[in-house]
Amino acid sequence: MVQLLAQQVNAYLVKKLIQDLGVDCGGPTTVLLRGSSVVGSDDGSTIMLLPGDTPVDITASGVNGLDTGSEAPNAWYAIFMIRNPDTEQVAGLLSLSPTAPTMPSGFTQKRLIGFVRNDVSSNFMWFRQKDRVVQYYSPPLLYNGVKLAGNIAVGIGALAPFPYSKLLEVCPYTLYNTSPADTGFDISYSSGASGRHYVDVDGGMPFPAAGIWGTGGSYPTYTDDSGQVFLNSGQLLAGCVCSVIGFTLTGI
């Protein structure tokens, strides 16, 4: 009984293990798994260590490539670390499925370690991941336009892999506000009045307020996982701009 309990505890700890995990965008079709990465398999049976920096190319098939089929544009791809217990080879794998990738022959152990998204031209968005934190090299725009007519729902599913991420950092600012003393741009999690003004942007500076918004570095941090935010600009503006800085993965 004691031995069984110890095995269960060990398996639980292995499943939770993520240490020095590093994933970078290595190019339009490649992600680079850093050799420092140490993760536990999702079945708790083994700890996986890469032999060194390992490129995973979506144009290749199987080990260190795409699990099945060909690349689809505008899609999130799950990044796995996989292991063959017979040869002890550890490698990477990309898949449209975050739960059931098609495993290469002999590879039976795996762990979801991240996500990468491509654009309409099937080029990966440039990012860097450290453990569970992902930051974009060039923060993509959530909104870029003029005054909004009321609260407008804007989906953020193309900028963070929901429901596997629950934190989204957003950098809002306004251009040429008609009155610096007035609120120019609001971001909220609800279309109702109670959900408004969780972030007020005056004269181009973000000011986090109470609610599920907090401060992440110099920017507000969004912790809801609904996959959308509501934007509102109450003043006449020459422009409203809102960029996504990155996200934190909670489902790996």
N, C-alpha and C positions, 0 to 999 in steps of 0.2 A: 504493500500500500504506500509506504514512504517512498519507495523507488518510483512508483507510478506517478505520485504527486511531484516528485523532483523532475521527472521527464516532462510533465505538463507545464511546470514553471519554466523550465529551460526552453521549451517550444514557444511559450508566450513571449519570453524575452527576445528570442531570436526573431520572431515576427515583428517586433517593435524596433529592431536595430536598424538605424540609419546613421552612419558616421562618415564625416568628411565627403559626403556625396557631392560630386561636381558634374554638371552637365552644361555644355556650351553648344551654341549653334556653330557648326564648323563650316558652313557654306549653304548655298541654296537648297541642297538635297541631303545634307549631312548633319548629324548631331555627334558631338564628341563626349564620350563618357570618360571622365578623368580616372586615372589609375589609382588615385588615393581613395576612391569610393569603396566603402564596406557596407553591405546591406544583408539582412537576413531574408531567407526565402519566405514566401507567404504561407507555406505549410509548416514553418518552424523546424524544418529538418536540417538546414545547413546555413552556414554563413558564406557569402559569396564575395570574393575579392578579384578584381580585374588584374590581368598580368601587366597592364600599363594603360596609357591613354588609348582608347578604343573608338575609332570612327564607325558610325552606323549610318549606312547610306540607303535612302529609301528607294533608289533605283536598282539596288541589288535585291536578291531574293534569299529568304531564309536567314541563316546565322549572320549577324551584323548587317541585316537588311530588313526589308518588309516581309511580314509573315506570309502573306498570300495576296494574289491579285496585283494590280498596278495602282499607282498613286492617283488619288482623287483630289481635285483642287478644293480650296476653301474648307478644309477639314482639320479637326483635332486628331493627332496621332498619339497614342499612348506609347511611352518609352518603357521597355522592360529590360532588366538584367536577367539573364537566363543561365542555366548550368546543366551540363551533362554529367551525371554522377559516375558514369563508367570511365570517362576520359578525364573528368574533373575540369573540363574546359568551361570557362566563364565568358560570356559574350553579351551583345546587345540585340534587341529586337524591337521593331516598330509594328504597331497594329492599330487598326481602327477600333478594335475592341479593348476597353480597359479592364475587362474581366475574363475574357476567354480567347486569348490570342492562339493562332495556329502555331503550335510549337514544332521546331525542326526535329528531325529524327534523332532520338537519343537524349534530347533535352526534356527533362521532366520537372525541373525546379525553376521557379521564376519569382520575380518581384516587380510590381509596378513602381517606377521611380520618378516618373514625370510625364509631361506632355509637350508637344510641339505642334504649332499650327502653320499651315501653308496658306498662300494667297491665291488669287485667281490664276496666276501664272505658275502655280505649284512650286513656288519658292518659299522656303521656311522664313518665318519672322525671326529676326535676330534677337537672341536672349542669352542670359546667363543665369544658371541655377546653382545655388549653394544650399545643400540639404533640402529644405522645403520652401525656400524663398526664391522666387523668380523675378528678375528685372529685365525689362526691355532695353536694348541699346538705344533705339529711337522710339520713344513712347508714342504708340499709335493714338490717333485722334478718336475720341468718343463723340465729340461734336465740334463743328467749326461752321459758324454761321452768324446770323444777326438775331434780333429780338425774337424770342419764342412766344407764341400765343398761348399763354397758360402753361400748366404743367404738362410736359411732353414725356412720355415713356420712351426710354432709349435702351434697347437690349445690349447687354455686355457679354453675351455668350460667345461672341467671336474674339473677345479679348481676354477671357479667363475661362478655364475648363470647368464649368459648373456641372454637377454638384461637387466636384473633387477639389474645388478651391472655395474658401469662404471669406477671404480677405482680398480686397481690391483697393489699391492706392490710386487716388485720382488727383490730378493737379488741374484745378480750374483757374482761369484768369479771364479778365475782360480787356477789351481794347477800346480806348477813347470813351470811357464812361461820361455821360452828359453831366453828372454831378458826383464827384468822388465821395461825398458824404452819404450818398444813397446806395442801397443794395442794388448791385447790377446783375448778379447771377446766383441762383440758388440751386443746390443739389439736394435731393431728399430720397427716401426709400418708399414713400407713399404718395399717392396722388391727392389724398385728403389734406385738409388744412392742418391736421395734427402732425402730419409727416413733413411739413414744409420747413424751410429755414434751418435745416440741420447743418448746412454749410452755406454761409453768406460770403460772397466775394465782393469786396468794395475796392474800387480803384485798382484792380489787378492783383490784390493780395487775398489769399485764402484765410478764412477765420473759422476754425471748427467750433461747433457749439455742442450742447448736450444731446443725448440720445445715443444711437448706436454708432455715431461717428466719433472718432477719437483722433489723436494726433500720431501720425506715423512719420517720424523725421520732420521735415518741413511741410508735409502735406497731410490733408485729412485722410483717414483710413476708414474704409467701408467694410463692415463685417457681416452684412446680410448675404444670403446665398440665393436670393430670388431670381438672379439673372437679369435684373433690370434696375435702372435708377430713373428718377424723374427730374427733369431739368426745367428751370423757369427763369426768365429774365424779365424783371419788372420795369426796367428803365430802357430808354432809347439808346442803343449801343451801335457803334460802328462794327463791332464783332464780338462774339463769345467763343471762347476756345476752351476745350476740356480734353485733357490727355490722360491716358492710363499709364501709370508708372510700372506696375507689375502686380503680382499676386502671390499669396502663400497657399501651398498645397496642404490640405488636411486629410485627403482621402488616400494617402500612400503610406 
